[in-house]
Amino acid sequence: MNNMTGMELLAHLCARSPKIVLLYTGHEDPAAEATVRQAGAFAFFIKPFDHKRFLAAVRDAFDQTPPERKGHT
């Protein structure tokens, strides 16, 4: 992520392909979590994160995403 903040990356990902975005960070910040969720992130994790919780979030995101938005081509 040269010269790009996490928020800039999120905006870039959502603009390119508003599918499923899971974000993780090394710093707990409730305001940042609220902002990224409003911007379209499905989940927000703080490092180190529980891999089982992460995989559950991925499954939940796919379950709640319409098939046409899951990247099927």
All heavy atoms as a GROMACS GRO file, in nm:
protein
  573
    1MET      N    1   0.083  -0.118   0.000
    1MET     CA    2   0.000   0.000   0.000
    1MET      C    3   0.087   0.125   0.000
    1MET      O    4   0.074   0.210   0.085
    1MET     CB    5  -0.092   0.002   0.121
    1MET     CG    6  -0.209  -0.089   0.111
    1MET     SD    7  -0.333  -0.076   0.243
    1MET     CE    8  -0.277   0.047   0.351
    2ASN      N    9   0.175   0.135  -0.092
    2ASN     CA   10   0.259   0.254  -0.099
    2ASN      C   11   0.174   0.379  -0.118
    2ASN      O   12   0.092   0.386  -0.207
    2ASN     CB   13   0.358   0.241  -0.214
    2ASN     CG   14   0.460   0.133  -0.188
    2ASN    OD1   15   0.481   0.095  -0.074
    2ASN    ND2   16   0.523   0.083  -0.291
    3ASN      N   17   0.198   0.475  -0.030
    3ASN     CA   18   0.132   0.606  -0.040
    3ASN      C   19  -0.020   0.599  -0.038
    3ASN      O   20  -0.086   0.682  -0.099
    3ASN     CB   21   0.180   0.680  -0.165
    3ASN     CG   22   0.330   0.701  -0.164
    3ASN    OD1   23   0.386   0.732  -0.060
    3ASN    ND2   24   0.393   0.684  -0.277
    4MET      N   25  -0.078   0.500   0.028
    4MET     CA   26  -0.223   0.487   0.034
    4MET      C   27  -0.263   0.448   0.176
    4MET      O   28  -0.209   0.352   0.231
    4MET     CB   29  -0.272   0.381  -0.065
    4MET     CG   30  -0.423   0.375  -0.076
    4MET     SD   31  -0.482   0.248  -0.192
    4MET     CE   32  -0.430   0.313  -0.348
    5THR      N   33  -0.355   0.522   0.234
    5THR     CA   34  -0.405   0.487   0.368
    5THR      C   35  -0.508   0.375   0.355
    5THR      O   36  -0.554   0.343   0.245
    5THR     CB   37  -0.472   0.608   0.435
    5THR    OG1   38  -0.593   0.638   0.363
    5THR    CG2   39  -0.380   0.728   0.441
    6GLY      N   40  -0.544   0.317   0.467
    6GLY     CA   41  -0.648   0.214   0.466
    6GLY      C   42  -0.781   0.267   0.414
    6GLY      O   43  -0.852   0.198   0.341
    7MET      N   44  -0.813   0.391   0.452
    7MET     CA   45  -0.939   0.450   0.405
    7MET      C   46  -0.935   0.474   0.255
    7MET      O   47  -1.035   0.455   0.186
    7MET     CB   48  -0.966   0.582   0.479
    7MET     CG   49  -1.002   0.563   0.625
    7MET     SD   50  -1.145   0.455   0.651
    7MET     CE   51  -1.271   0.552   0.574
    8GLU      N   52  -0.819   0.515   0.202
    8GLU     CA   53  -0.807   0.534   0.057
    8GLU      C   54  -0.819   0.399  -0.015
    8GLU      O   55  -0.881   0.391  -0.120
    8GLU     CB   56  -0.674   0.601   0.024
    8GLU     CG   57  -0.668   0.745   0.068
    8GLU     CD   58  -0.529   0.805   0.062
    8GLU    OE1   59  -0.429   0.730   0.060
    8GLU    OE2   60  -0.520   0.929   0.059
    9LEU      N   61  -0.760   0.295   0.043
    9LEU     CA   62  -0.772   0.161  -0.015
    9LEU      C   63  -0.918   0.117  -0.017
    9LEU      O   64  -0.966   0.065  -0.118
    9LEU     CB   65  -0.687   0.061   0.063
    9LEU     CG   66  -0.702  -0.085   0.022
    9LEU    CD1   67  -0.658  -0.105  -0.123
    9LEU    CD2   68  -0.623  -0.175   0.115
   10LEU      N   69  -0.988   0.139   0.092
   10LEU     CA   70  -1.130   0.102   0.099
   10LEU      C   71  -1.209   0.175  -0.009
   10LEU      O   72  -1.288   0.114  -0.081
   10LEU     CB   73  -1.188   0.132   0.237
   10LEU     CG   74  -1.338   0.108   0.252
   10LEU    CD1   75  -1.372  -0.038   0.230
   10LEU    CD2   76  -1.384   0.154   0.388
   11ALA      N   77  -1.189   0.304  -0.022
   11ALA     CA   78  -1.260   0.382  -0.125
   11ALA      C   79  -1.227   0.329  -0.263
   11ALA      O   80  -1.316   0.315  -0.348
   11ALA     CB   81  -1.223   0.530  -0.114
   12HIS      N   82  -1.101   0.296  -0.287
   12HIS     CA   83  -1.058   0.242  -0.416
   12HIS      C   84  -1.127   0.108  -0.445
   12HIS      O   85  -1.179   0.086  -0.554
   12HIS     CB   86  -0.906   0.227  -0.417
   12HIS     CG   87  -0.851   0.163  -0.539
   12HIS    ND1   88  -0.836   0.231  -0.658
   12HIS    CD2   89  -0.807   0.037  -0.561
   12HIS    CE1   90  -0.785   0.149  -0.747
   12HIS    NE2   91  -0.766   0.031  -0.691
   13LEU      N   92  -1.129   0.020  -0.347
   13LEU     CA   93  -1.191  -0.112  -0.366
   13LEU      C   94  -1.341  -0.100  -0.391
   13LEU      O   95  -1.396  -0.167  -0.480
   13LEU     CB   96  -1.166  -0.201  -0.243
   13LEU     CG   97  -1.023  -0.247  -0.222
   13LEU    CD1   98  -1.010  -0.317  -0.087
   13LEU    CD2   99  -0.979  -0.338  -0.334
   14CYS      N  100  -1.408  -0.016  -0.314
   14CYS     CA  101  -1.553  -0.001  -0.330
   14CYS      C  102  -1.587   0.064  -0.463
   14CYS      O  103  -1.688   0.030  -0.524
   14CYS     CB  104  -1.611   0.080  -0.214
   14CYS     SG  105  -1.612  -0.011  -0.058
   15ALA      N  106  -1.504   0.155  -0.510
   15ALA     CA  107  -1.529   0.220  -0.639
   15ALA      C  108  -1.506   0.124  -0.755
   15ALA      O  109  -1.580   0.125  -0.854
   15ALA     CB  110  -1.438   0.342  -0.654
   16ARG      N  111  -1.406   0.040  -0.745
   16ARG     CA  112  -1.373  -0.053  -0.853
   16ARG      C  113  -1.470  -0.169  -0.860
   16ARG      O  114  -1.508  -0.213  -0.966
   16ARG     CB  115  -1.232  -0.109  -0.835
   16ARG     CG  116  -1.124  -0.011  -0.870
   16ARG     CD  117  -0.994  -0.082  -0.871
   16ARG     NE  118  -1.002  -0.198  -0.960
   16ARG     CZ  119  -0.916  -0.228  -1.053
   16ARG    NH1  120  -0.813  -0.152  -1.070
   16ARG    NH2  121  -0.930  -0.335  -1.127
   17SER      N  122  -1.506  -0.221  -0.746
   17SER     CA  123  -1.589  -0.341  -0.743
   17SER      C  124  -1.660  -0.346  -0.609
   17SER      O  125  -1.607  -0.403  -0.514
   17SER     CB  126  -1.501  -0.464  -0.763
   17SER     OG  127  -1.580  -0.579  -0.765
   18PRO      N  128  -1.778  -0.288  -0.600
   18PRO     CA  129  -1.847  -0.283  -0.470
   18PRO      C  130  -1.905  -0.419  -0.430
   18PRO      O  131  -2.024  -0.438  -0.424
   18PRO     CB  132  -1.957  -0.180  -0.494
   18PRO     CG  133  -1.982  -0.189  -0.640
   18PRO     CD  134  -1.852  -0.223  -0.704
   19LYS      N  135  -1.815  -0.512  -0.408
   19LYS     CA  136  -1.857  -0.647  -0.368
   19LYS      C  137  -1.840  -0.660  -0.218
   19LYS      O  138  -1.901  -0.586  -0.143
   19LYS     CB  139  -1.776  -0.750  -0.445
   19LYS     CG  140  -1.804  -0.744  -0.595
   19LYS     CD  141  -1.717  -0.839  -0.668
   19LYS     CE  142  -1.741  -0.818  -0.818
   19LYS     NZ  143  -1.643  -0.883  -0.899
   20ILE      N  144  -1.755  -0.747  -0.177
   20ILE     CA  145  -1.735  -0.772  -0.034
   20ILE      C  146  -1.599  -0.720   0.007
   20ILE      O  147  -1.498  -0.755  -0.053
   20ILE     CB  148  -1.744  -0.923  -0.006
   20ILE    CG1  149  -1.882  -0.975  -0.044
   20ILE    CG2  150  -1.713  -0.953   0.139
   20ILE    CD1  151  -1.891  -1.124  -0.045
   21VAL      N  152  -1.597  -0.637   0.109
   21VAL     CA  153  -1.471  -0.586   0.160
   21VAL      C  154  -1.464  -0.617   0.309
   21VAL      O  155  -1.554  -0.583   0.385
   21VAL     CB  156  -1.459  -0.433   0.139
   21VAL    CG1  157  -1.330  -0.381   0.201
   21VAL    CG2  158  -1.465  -0.399  -0.009
   22LEU      N  159  -1.357  -0.684   0.348
   22LEU     CA  160  -1.328  -0.711   0.488
   22LEU      C  161  -1.201  -0.633   0.521
   22LEU      O  162  -1.102  -0.645   0.450
   22LEU     CB  163  -1.304  -0.860   0.513
   22LEU     CG  164  -1.418  -0.952   0.472
   22LEU    CD1  165  -1.372  -1.097   0.475
   22LEU    CD2  166  -1.537  -0.933   0.562
   23LEU      N  167  -1.203  -0.555   0.624
   23LEU     CA  168  -1.090  -0.470   0.657
   23LEU      C  169  -1.031  -0.512   0.790
   23LEU      O  170  -1.105  -0.545   0.883
   23LEU     CB  171  -1.138  -0.325   0.666
   23LEU     CG  172  -1.040  -0.219   0.623
   23LEU    CD1  173  -1.014  -0.226   0.474
   23LEU    CD2  174  -1.095  -0.083   0.659
   24TYR      N  175  -0.898  -0.512   0.798
   24TYR     CA  176  -0.837  -0.535   0.927
   24TYR      C  177  -0.726  -0.434   0.949
   24TYR      O  178  -0.666  -0.383   0.856
   24TYR     CB  179  -0.789  -0.679   0.944
   24TYR     CG  180  -0.676  -0.724   0.856
   24TYR    CD1  181  -0.546  -0.721   0.903
   24TYR    CD2  182  -0.699  -0.771   0.728
   24TYR    CE1  183  -0.442  -0.763   0.823
   24TYR    CE2  184  -0.596  -0.814   0.648
   24TYR     CZ  185  -0.467  -0.809   0.697
   24TYR     OH  186  -0.364  -0.850   0.618
   25THR      N  187  -0.703  -0.404   1.076
   25THR     CA  188  -0.610  -0.299   1.114
   25THR      C  189  -0.533  -0.340   1.239
   25THR      O  190  -0.574  -0.434   1.308
   25THR     CB  191  -0.684  -0.166   1.138
   25THR    OG1  192  -0.590  -0.064   1.169
   25THR    CG2  193  -0.785  -0.178   1.251
   26GLY      N  194  -0.428  -0.269   1.266
   26GLY     CA  195  -0.351  -0.295   1.385
   26GLY      C  196  -0.392  -0.208   1.503
   26GLY      O  197  -0.339  -0.222   1.612
   27HIS      N  198  -0.486  -0.117   1.480
   27HIS     CA  199  -0.524  -0.022   1.584
   27HIS      C  200  -0.675  -0.021   1.605
   27HIS      O  201  -0.750  -0.006   1.509
   27HIS     CB  202  -0.479   0.119   1.547
   27HIS     CG  203  -0.333   0.127   1.515
   27HIS    ND1  204  -0.236   0.124   1.612
   27HIS    CD2  205  -0.268   0.133   1.397
   27HIS    CE1  206  -0.117   0.130   1.555
   27HIS    NE2  207  -0.134   0.135   1.424
   28GLU      N  208  -0.716  -0.035   1.730
   28GLU     CA  209  -0.859  -0.027   1.761
   28GLU      C  210  -0.901   0.119   1.755
   28GLU      O  211  -0.840   0.206   1.818
   28GLU     CB  212  -0.886  -0.083   1.900
   28GLU     CG  213  -1.032  -0.089   1.933
   28GLU     CD  214  -1.060  -0.167   2.061
   28GLU    OE1  215  -0.966  -0.218   2.122
   28GLU    OE2  216  -1.177  -0.174   2.099
   29ASP      N  217  -1.004   0.146   1.676
   29ASP     CA  218  -1.052   0.283   1.658
   29ASP      C  219  -1.200   0.278   1.622
   29ASP      O  220  -1.234   0.257   1.506
   29ASP     CB  221  -0.972   0.352   1.549
   29ASP     CG  222  -1.010   0.498   1.532
   29ASP    OD1  223  -1.116   0.541   1.582
   29ASP    OD2  224  -0.933   0.571   1.466
   30PRO      N  225  -1.289   0.294   1.722
   30PRO     CA  226  -1.433   0.286   1.695
   30PRO      C  227  -1.481   0.383   1.588
   30PRO      O  228  -1.568   0.349   1.508
   30PRO     CB  229  -1.496   0.317   1.830
   30PRO     CG  230  -1.392   0.281   1.931
   30PRO     CD  231  -1.261   0.315   1.864
   31ALA      N  232  -1.423   0.504   1.582
   31ALA     CA  233  -1.464   0.600   1.479
   31ALA      C  234  -1.425   0.550   1.341
   31ALA      O  235  -1.503   0.561   1.246
   31ALA     CB  236  -1.401   0.736   1.507
   32ALA      N  237  -1.306   0.494   1.328
   32ALA     CA  238  -1.263   0.439   1.198
   32ALA      C  239  -1.351   0.321   1.159
   32ALA      O  240  -1.388   0.307   1.042
   32ALA     CB  241  -1.117   0.396   1.205
   33GLU      N  242  -1.385   0.236   1.256
   33GLU     CA  243  -1.473   0.122   1.226
   33GLU      C  244  -1.607   0.171   1.173
   33GLU      O  245  -1.658   0.120   1.073
   33GLU     CB  246  -1.494   0.034   1.349
   33GLU     CG  247  -1.584  -0.084   1.319
   33GLU     CD  248  -1.600  -0.181   1.434
   33GLU    OE1  249  -1.538  -0.161   1.541
   33GLU    OE2  250  -1.674  -0.279   1.417
   34ALA      N  251  -1.665   0.270   1.237
   34ALA     CA  252  -1.793   0.324   1.191
   34ALA      C  253  -1.781   0.381   1.050
   34ALA      O  254  -1.868   0.359   0.965
   34ALA     CB  255  -1.843   0.431   1.288
   35THR      N  256  -1.672   0.450   1.025
   35THR     CA  257  -1.650   0.511   0.894
   35THR      C  258  -1.636   0.405   0.785
   35THR      O  259  -1.698   0.416   0.679
   35THR     CB  260  -1.525   0.601   0.896
   35THR    OG1  261  -1.546   0.704   0.994
   35THR    CG2  262  -1.501   0.664   0.760
   36VAL      N  263  -1.556   0.302   0.810
   36VAL     CA  264  -1.535   0.200   0.706
   36VAL      C  265  -1.662   0.119   0.682
   36VAL      O  266  -1.690   0.078   0.570
   36VAL     CB  267  -1.414   0.109   0.733
   36VAL    CG1  268  -1.286   0.188   0.738
   36VAL    CG2  269  -1.431   0.026   0.857
   37ARG      N  270  -1.738   0.097   0.786
   37ARG     CA  271  -1.865   0.025   0.767
   37ARG      C  272  -1.962   0.110   0.683
   37ARG      O  273  -2.031   0.058   0.597
   37ARG     CB  274  -1.926  -0.015   0.899
   37ARG     CG  275  -1.853  -0.133   0.963
   37ARG     CD  276  -1.924  -0.179   1.088
   37ARG     NE  277  -1.858  -0.292   1.147
   37ARG     CZ  278  -1.879  -0.419   1.113
   37ARG    NH1  279  -1.962  -0.449   1.018
   37ARG    NH2  280  -1.814  -0.516   1.175
   38GLN      N  281  -1.965   0.240   0.708
   38GLN     CA  282  -2.050   0.329   0.628
   38GLN      C  283  -2.002   0.334   0.484
   38GLN      O  284  -2.082   0.350   0.393
   38GLN     CB  285  -2.052   0.470   0.686
   38GLN     CG  286  -2.135   0.483   0.811
   38GLN     CD  287  -2.130   0.626   0.865
   38GLN    OE1  288  -2.027   0.693   0.863
   38GLN    NE2  289  -2.244   0.671   0.915
   39ALA      N  290  -1.873   0.320   0.464
   39ALA     CA  291  -1.816   0.324   0.329
   39ALA      C  292  -1.838   0.194   0.253
   39ALA      O  293  -1.815   0.188   0.133
   39ALA     CB  294  -1.667   0.354   0.337
   40GLY      N  295  -1.883   0.090   0.323
   40GLY     CA  296  -1.915  -0.033   0.253
   40GLY      C  297  -1.844  -0.158   0.300
   40GLY      O  298  -1.867  -0.267   0.248
   41ALA      N  299  -1.757  -0.146   0.399
   41ALA     CA  300  -1.689  -0.265   0.449
   41ALA      C  301  -1.790  -0.355   0.521
   41ALA      O  302  -1.874  -0.307   0.597
   41ALA     CB  303  -1.576  -0.227   0.544
   42PHE      N  304  -1.780  -0.484   0.496
   42PHE     CA  305  -1.871  -0.579   0.558
   42PHE      C  306  -1.827  -0.611   0.700
   42PHE      O  307  -1.910  -0.634   0.788
   42PHE     CB  308  -1.878  -0.707   0.474
   42PHE     CG  309  -1.978  -0.806   0.526
   42PHE    CD1  310  -2.112  -0.794   0.493
   42PHE    CD2  311  -1.939  -0.908   0.611
   42PHE    CE1  312  -2.206  -0.884   0.543
   42PHE    CE2  313  -2.032  -0.998   0.661
   42PHE     CZ  314  -2.164  -0.986   0.627
   43ALA      N  315  -1.696  -0.617   0.722
   43ALA     CA  316  -1.644  -0.653   0.854
   43ALA      C  317  -1.518  -0.574   0.883
   43ALA      O  318  -1.449  -0.529   0.792
   43ALA     CB  319  -1.617  -0.802   0.863
   44PHE      N  320  -1.487  -0.559   1.009
   44PHE     CA  321  -1.372  -0.482   1.055
   44PHE      C  322  -1.304  -0.564   1.164
   44PHE      O  323  -1.366  -0.599   1.263
   44PHE     CB  324  -1.423  -0.349   1.111
   44PHE     CG  325  -1.316  -0.253   1.153
   44PHE    CD1  326  -1.262  -0.165   1.061
   44PHE    CD2  327  -1.270  -0.249   1.283
   44PHE    CE1  328  -1.164  -0.073   1.099
   44PHE    CE2  329  -1.174  -0.158   1.323
   44PHE     CZ  330  -1.121  -0.070   1.230
   45PHE      N  331  -1.178  -0.597   1.144
   45PHE     CA  332  -1.103  -0.678   1.240
   45PHE      C  333  -0.979  -0.604   1.286
   45PHE      O  334  -0.921  -0.526   1.213
   45PHE     CB  335  -1.059  -0.811   1.176
   45PHE     CG  336  -1.172  -0.900   1.141
   45PHE    CD1  337  -1.228  -0.897   1.015
   45PHE    CD2  338  -1.225  -0.987   1.235
   45PHE    CE1  339  -1.334  -0.979   0.982
   45PHE    CE2  340  -1.331  -1.069   1.203
   45PHE     CZ  341  -1.386  -1.065   1.077
   46ILE      N  342  -0.939  -0.634   1.408
   46ILE     CA  343  -0.818  -0.577   1.466
   46ILE      C  344  -0.715  -0.689   1.477
   46ILE      O  345  -0.746  -0.798   1.527
   46ILE     CB  346  -0.847  -0.514   1.603
   46ILE    CG1  347  -0.953  -0.405   1.587
   46ILE    CG2  348  -0.721  -0.459   1.666
   46ILE    CD1  349  -1.017  -0.363   1.716
   47LYS      N  350  -0.592  -0.663   1.429
   47LYS     CA  351  -0.486  -0.762   1.436
   47LYS      C  352  -0.439  -0.779   1.579
   47LYS      O  353  -0.434  -0.681   1.653
   47LYS     CB  354  -0.367  -0.718   1.351
   47LYS     CG  355  -0.393  -0.710   1.205
   47LYS     CD  356  -0.265  -0.676   1.134
   47LYS     CE  357  -0.275  -0.545   1.060
   47LYS     NZ  358  -0.155  -0.506   0.990
   48PRO      N  359  -0.400  -0.898   1.618
   48PRO     CA  360  -0.424  -1.022   1.546
   48PRO      C  361  -0.570  -1.062   1.560
   48PRO      O  362  -0.631  -1.038   1.664
   48PRO     CB  363  -0.333  -1.123   1.616
   48PRO     CG  364  -0.322  -1.072   1.756
   48PRO     CD  365  -0.332  -0.922   1.747
   49PHE      N  366  -0.627  -1.118   1.455
   49PHE     CA  367  -0.768  -1.152   1.462
   49PHE      C  368  -0.786  -1.303   1.463
   49PHE      O  369  -0.699  -1.378   1.423
   49PHE     CB  370  -0.849  -1.088   1.349
   49PHE     CG  371  -0.804  -1.128   1.210
   49PHE    CD1  372  -0.853  -1.240   1.148
   49PHE    CD2  373  -0.714  -1.049   1.142
   49PHE    CE1  374  -0.814  -1.275   1.021
   49PHE    CE2  375  -0.673  -1.082   1.014
   49PHE     CZ  376  -0.723  -1.196   0.954
   50ASP      N  377  -0.900  -1.343   1.512
   50ASP     CA  378  -0.936  -1.484   1.522
   50ASP      C  379  -0.974  -1.535   1.383
   50ASP      O  380  -1.070  -1.486   1.324
   50ASP     CB  381  -1.054  -1.496   1.620
   50ASP     CG  382  -1.098  -1.639   1.640
   50ASP    OD1  383  -1.136  -1.705   1.541
   50ASP    OD2  384  -1.096  -1.684   1.756
   51HIS      N  385  -0.900  -1.633   1.332
   51HIS     CA  386  -0.926  -1.681   1.196
   51HIS      C  387  -1.063  -1.745   1.181
   51HIS      O  388  -1.124  -1.737   1.076
   51HIS     CB  389  -0.815  -1.776   1.149
   51HIS     CG  390  -0.815  -1.908   1.218
   51HIS    ND1  391  -0.758  -1.927   1.342
   51HIS    CD2  392  -0.866  -2.026   1.180
   51HIS    CE1  393  -0.775  -2.053   1.379
   51HIS    NE2  394  -0.840  -2.116   1.284
   52LYS      N  395  -1.115  -1.805   1.287
   52LYS     CA  396  -1.249  -1.864   1.278
   52LYS      C  397  -1.356  -1.756   1.262
   52LYS      O  398  -1.449  -1.770   1.185
   52LYS     CB  399  -1.278  -1.951   1.401
   52LYS     CG  400  -1.196  -2.078   1.403
   52LYS     CD  401  -1.227  -2.160   1.526
   52LYS     CE  402  -1.138  -2.283   1.528
   52LYS     NZ  403  -1.160  -2.364   1.647
   53ARG      N  404  -1.339  -1.647   1.336
   53ARG     CA  405  -1.432  -1.534   1.324
   53ARG      C  406  -1.422  -1.469   1.186
   53ARG      O  407  -1.520  -1.429   1.126
   53ARG     CB  408  -1.400  -1.432   1.434
   53ARG     CG  409  -1.520  -1.351   1.472
   53ARG     CD  410  -1.489  -1.262   1.593
   53ARG     NE  411  -1.535  -1.130   1.553
   53ARG     CZ  412  -1.462  -1.022   1.549
   53ARG    NH1  413  -1.336  -1.025   1.586
   53ARG    NH2  414  -1.512  -0.909   1.509
   54PHE      N  415  -1.299  -1.462   1.133
   54PHE     CA  416  -1.278  -1.407   1.000
   54PHE      C  417  -1.347  -1.492   0.894
   54PHE      O  418  -1.419  -1.440   0.808
   54PHE     CB  419  -1.128  -1.397   0.972
   54PHE     CG  420  -1.095  -1.341   0.836
   54PHE    CD1  421  -1.098  -1.205   0.815
   54PHE    CD2  422  -1.062  -1.424   0.731
   54PHE    CE1  423  -1.068  -1.152   0.690
   54PHE    CE2  424  -1.032  -1.372   0.607
   54PHE     CZ  425  -1.034  -1.236   0.586
   55LEU      N  426  -1.327  -1.624   0.900
   55LEU     CA  427  -1.392  -1.713   0.803
   55LEU      C  428  -1.544  -1.708   0.815
   55LEU      O  429  -1.616  -1.714   0.715
   55LEU     CB  430  -1.341  -1.856   0.819
   55LEU     CG  431  -1.195  -1.877   0.779
   55LEU    CD1  432  -1.150  -2.019   0.810
   55LEU    CD2  433  -1.175  -1.846   0.632
   56ALA      N  434  -1.595  -1.696   0.938
   56ALA     CA  435  -1.739  -1.683   0.956
   56ALA      C  436  -1.790  -1.554   0.892
   56ALA      O  437  -1.896  -1.553   0.829
   56ALA     CB  438  -1.773  -1.685   1.106
   57ALA      N  439  -1.713  -1.446   0.901
   57ALA     CA  440  -1.752  -1.319   0.838
   57ALA      C  441  -1.753  -1.332   0.687
   57ALA      O  442  -1.842  -1.279   0.620
   57ALA     CB  443  -1.658  -1.207   0.882
   58VAL      N  444  -1.656  -1.403   0.631
   58VAL     CA  445  -1.653  -1.426   0.487
   58VAL      C  446  -1.777  -1.504   0.443
   58VAL      O  447  -1.845  -1.467   0.348
   58VAL     CB  448  -1.524  -1.500   0.444
   58VAL    CG1  449  -1.531  -1.543   0.298
   58VAL    CG2  450  -1.402  -1.412   0.469
   59ARG      N  451  -1.809  -1.610   0.516
   59ARG     CA  452  -1.929  -1.688   0.484
   59ARG      C  453  -2.055  -1.603   0.494
   59ARG      O  454  -2.141  -1.607   0.406
   59ARG     CB  455  -1.940  -1.809   0.577
   59ARG     CG  456  -1.847  -1.921   0.541
   59ARG     CD  457  -1.876  -2.045   0.626
   59ARG     NE  458  -1.751  -2.115   0.647
   59ARG     CZ  459  -1.678  -2.110   0.759
   59ARG    NH1  460  -1.719  -2.042   0.864
   59ARG    NH2  461  -1.565  -2.175   0.766
   60ASP      N  462  -2.066  -1.526   0.601
   60ASP     CA  463  -2.183  -1.439   0.619
   60ASP      C  464  -2.194  -1.337   0.506
   60ASP      O  465  -2.303  -1.310   0.456
   60ASP     CB  466  -2.176  -1.365   0.753
   60ASP     CG  467  -2.197  -1.456   0.873
   60ASP    OD1  468  -2.242  -1.571   0.854
   60ASP    OD2  469  -2.167  -1.412   0.985
   61ALA      N  470  -2.081  -1.281   0.467
   61ALA     CA  471  -2.082  -1.182   0.359
   61ALA      C  472  -2.132  -1.244   0.229
   61ALA      O  473  -2.215  -1.185   0.159
   61ALA     CB  474  -1.942  -1.125   0.340
   62PHE      N  475  -2.085  -1.364   0.197
   62PHE     CA  476  -2.131  -1.429   0.075
   62PHE      C  477  -2.277  -1.469   0.084
   62PHE      O  478  -2.350  -1.461  -0.013
   62PHE     CB  479  -2.044  -1.551   0.041
   62PHE     CG  480  -1.926  -1.515  -0.043
   62PHE    CD1  481  -1.803  -1.494   0.015
   62PHE    CD2  482  -1.939  -1.499  -0.181
   62PHE    CE1  483  -1.693  -1.460  -0.063
   62PHE    CE2  484  -1.831  -1.464  -0.258
   62PHE     CZ  485  -1.707  -1.445  -0.199
   63ASP      N  486  -2.320  -1.510   0.203
   63ASP     CA  487  -2.461  -1.547   0.221
   63ASP      C  488  -2.553  -1.428   0.202
   63ASP      O  489  -2.666  -1.442   0.158
   63ASP     CB  490  -2.484  -1.607   0.360
   63ASP     CG  491  -2.427  -1.746   0.374
   63ASP    OD1  492  -2.392  -1.809   0.270
   63ASP    OD2  493  -2.415  -1.793   0.489
   64GLN      N  494  -2.505  -1.307   0.236
   64GLN     CA  495  -2.588  -1.187   0.229
   64GLN      C  496  -2.568  -1.107   0.100
   64GLN      O  497  -2.626  -1.000   0.085
   64GLN     CB  498  -2.558  -1.097   0.349
   64GLN     CG  499  -2.599  -1.160   0.480
   64GLN     CD  500  -2.568  -1.071   0.597
   64GLN    OE1  501  -2.564  -0.949   0.585
   64GLN    NE2  502  -2.546  -1.131   0.712
   65THR      N  503  -2.486  -1.158   0.009
   65THR     CA  504  -2.457  -1.087  -0.114
   65THR      C  505  -2.532  -1.153  -0.230
   65THR      O  506  -2.523  -1.273  -0.248
   65THR     CB  507  -2.306  -1.090  -0.144
   65THR    OG1  508  -2.238  -1.034  -0.032
   65THR    CG2  509  -2.273  -1.013  -0.268
   66PRO      N  510  -2.608  -1.075  -0.307
   66PRO     CA  511  -2.679  -1.132  -0.421
   66PRO      C  512  -2.580  -1.196  -0.519
   66PRO      O  513  -2.469  -1.149  -0.536
   66PRO     CB  514  -2.747  -1.012  -0.486
   66PRO     CG  515  -2.746  -0.904  -0.384
   66PRO     CD  516  -2.628  -0.932  -0.294
   67PRO      N  517  -2.620  -1.305  -0.586
   67PRO     CA  518  -2.528  -1.377  -0.675
   67PRO      C  519  -2.464  -1.288  -0.780
   67PRO      O  520  -2.346  -1.304  -0.813
   67PRO     CB  521  -2.618  -1.482  -0.741
   67PRO     CG  522  -2.730  -1.501  -0.647
   67PRO     CD  523  -2.749  -1.368  -0.578
   68GLU      N  524  -2.536  -1.189  -0.834
   68GLU     CA  525  -2.477  -1.104  -0.937
   68GLU      C  526  -2.367  -1.014  -0.885
   68GLU      O  527  -2.290  -0.958  -0.961
   68GLU     CB  528  -2.586  -1.019  -1.006
   68GLU     CG  529  -2.652  -0.916  -0.917
   68GLU     CD  530  -2.770  -0.969  -0.836
   68GLU    OE1  531  -2.797  -1.090  -0.836
   68GLU    OE2  532  -2.835  -0.887  -0.768
   69ARG      N  533  -2.354  -1.002  -0.752
   69ARG     CA  534  -2.249  -0.916  -0.695
   69ARG      C  535  -2.134  -0.996  -0.638
   69ARG      O  536  -2.043  -0.943  -0.579
   69ARG     CB  537  -2.309  -0.827  -0.587
   69ARG     CG  538  -2.407  -0.727  -0.647
   69ARG     CD  539  -2.440  -0.616  -0.556
   69ARG     NE  540  -2.321  -0.536  -0.527
   69ARG     CZ  541  -2.310  -0.462  -0.419
   69ARG    NH1  542  -2.407  -0.455  -0.332
   69ARG    NH2  543  -2.202  -0.390  -0.399
   70LYS      N  544  -2.137  -1.129  -0.653
   70LYS     CA  545  -2.032  -1.214  -0.596
   70LYS      C  546  -1.915  -1.235  -0.690
   70LYS      O  547  -1.825  -1.311  -0.660
   70LYS     CB  548  -2.089  -1.349  -0.556
   70LYS     CG  549  -2.179  -1.340  -0.435
   70LYS     CD  550  -2.226  -1.476  -0.393
   70LYS     CE  551  -2.321  -1.467  -0.276
   70LYS     NZ  552  -2.375  -1.596  -0.238
   71GLY      N  553  -1.917  -1.172  -0.806
   71GLY     CA  554  -1.804  -1.183  -0.895
   71GLY      C  555  -1.815  -1.295  -0.996
   71GLY      O  556  -1.719  -1.331  -1.059
   72HIS      N  557  -1.932  -1.352  -1.009
   72HIS     CA  558  -1.952  -1.457  -1.111
   72HIS      C  559  -1.951  -1.393  -1.248
   72HIS      O  560  -2.020  -1.295  -1.273
   72HIS     CB  561  -2.086  -1.528  -1.091
   72HIS     CG  562  -2.093  -1.602  -0.961
   72HIS    ND1  563  -2.022  -1.717  -0.939
   72HIS    CD2  564  -2.158  -1.576  -0.847
   72HIS    CE1  565  -2.048  -1.760  -0.816
   72HIS    NE2  566  -2.129  -1.675  -0.758
   73THR      N  567  -1.870  -1.447  -1.337
   73THR     CA  568  -1.867  -1.395  -1.474
   73THR      C  569  -1.879  -1.508  -1.572
   73THR      O  570  -1.858  -1.620  -1.541
   73THR     CB  571  -1.736  -1.317  -1.501
   73THR    OG1  572  -1.625  -1.402  -1.472
   73THR    CG2  573  -1.730  -1.190  -1.419
   0.00000   0.00000   0.00000
